Amino acid sequence: MRGDYREDSLVTTAGF
């Protein structure tokens, strides 16, 4: 689960 996709907190937490 990393936040390398988007800078959104939700996306970062979900790992999408």
MOPAC internal coordinates of N, CA, C and O (Angstrom, degrees):
PM7 1SCF
backbone

  N    0.0000 0     0.00 0     0.00 0    0    0    0
  C    1.4732 1     0.00 0     0.00 0    1    0    0
  C    1.5285 1   109.28 1     0.00 0    2    1    0
  O    1.2310 1   120.60 1   -77.98 1    3    2    1
  N    1.2720 1   116.46 1   102.02 1    3    2    1
  C    1.4672 1   119.86 1   179.11 1    5    3    2
  C    1.5141 1   110.67 1  -127.67 1    6    5    3
  O    1.2310 1   120.82 1   -20.02 1    7    6    5
  N    1.3076 1   116.04 1   159.98 1    7    6    5
  C    1.4676 1   120.73 1  -179.46 1    9    7    6
  C    1.5127 1   111.00 1  -101.97 1   10    9    7
  O    1.2310 1   120.91 1  -136.03 1   11   10    9
  N    1.3172 1   115.86 1    43.97 1   11   10    9
  C    1.4618 1   119.33 1  -179.57 1   13   11   10
  C    1.5242 1   111.42 1   -93.99 1   14   13   11
  O    1.2310 1   121.02 1  -177.75 1   15   14   13
  N    1.3319 1   115.65 1     2.25 1   15   14   13
  C    1.4548 1   118.88 1  -177.48 1   17   15   14
  C    1.5229 1   110.90 1   -94.35 1   18   17   15
  O    1.2310 1   121.25 1   123.94 1   19   18   17
  N    1.3276 1   115.21 1   -56.06 1   19   18   17
  C    1.4640 1   119.79 1   179.29 1   21   19   18
  C    1.5103 1   110.42 1  -135.35 1   22   21   19
  O    1.2310 1   120.79 1   -11.76 1   23   22   21
  N    1.3075 1   116.10 1   168.24 1   23   22   21
  C    1.4609 1   120.22 1   179.63 1   25   23   22
  C    1.5184 1   110.79 1   -95.24 1   26   25   23
  O    1.2310 1   121.10 1  -168.92 1   27   26   25
  N    1.3371 1   115.50 1    11.08 1   27   26   25
  C    1.4681 1   119.42 1   179.85 1   29   27   26
  C    1.5181 1   110.31 1   -82.94 1   30   29   27
  O    1.2310 1   120.69 1   -40.51 1   31   30   29
  N    1.3062 1   116.29 1   139.49 1   31   30   29
  C    1.4673 1   120.68 1  -179.65 1   33   31   30
  C    1.5230 1   110.44 1   -64.26 1   34   33   31
  O    1.2310 1   120.50 1   139.14 1   35   34   33
  N    1.3278 1   116.64 1   -40.86 1   35   34   33
  C    1.4606 1   120.56 1  -178.19 1   37   35   34
  C    1.5194 1   110.12 1   -65.70 1   38   37   35
  O    1.2310 1   120.60 1   133.67 1   39   38   37
  N    1.2993 1   116.46 1   -46.33 1   39   38   37
  C    1.4592 1   120.71 1  -178.90 1   41   39   38
  C    1.5238 1   110.34 1   -65.74 1   42   41   39
  O    1.2310 1   121.08 1   141.64 1   43   42   41
  N    1.3224 1   115.54 1   -38.36 1   43   42   41
  C    1.4638 1   119.70 1  -179.45 1   45   43   42
  C    1.5138 1   110.77 1   -66.10 1   46   45   43
  O    1.2310 1   120.81 1   139.11 1   47   46   45
  N    1.3227 1   116.07 1   -40.89 1   47   46   45
  C    1.4611 1   120.43 1  -178.78 1   49   47   46
  C    1.5220 1   110.47 1   -70.22 1   50   49   47
  O    1.2310 1   120.69 1   140.25 1   51   50   49
  N    1.3335 1   116.28 1   -39.75 1   51   50   49
  C    1.4570 1   120.57 1  -178.07 1   53   51   50
  C    1.5301 1   109.78 1   -74.22 1   54   53   51
  O    1.2310 1   120.36 1   148.48 1   55   54   53
  N    1.3181 1   116.92 1   -31.52 1   55   54   53
  C    1.4573 1   120.17 1   179.75 1   57   55   54
  C    1.5170 1   111.21 1    80.67 1   58   57   55
  O    1.2310 1   120.97 1  -153.79 1   59   58   57
  N    1.3357 1   115.75 1    26.21 1   59   58   57
  C    1.4531 1   118.99 1   179.92 1   61   59   58
  C    1.5262 1   109.68 1   -80.28 1   62   61   59
  O    1.2310 1   120.10 1   180.00 1   63   62   61

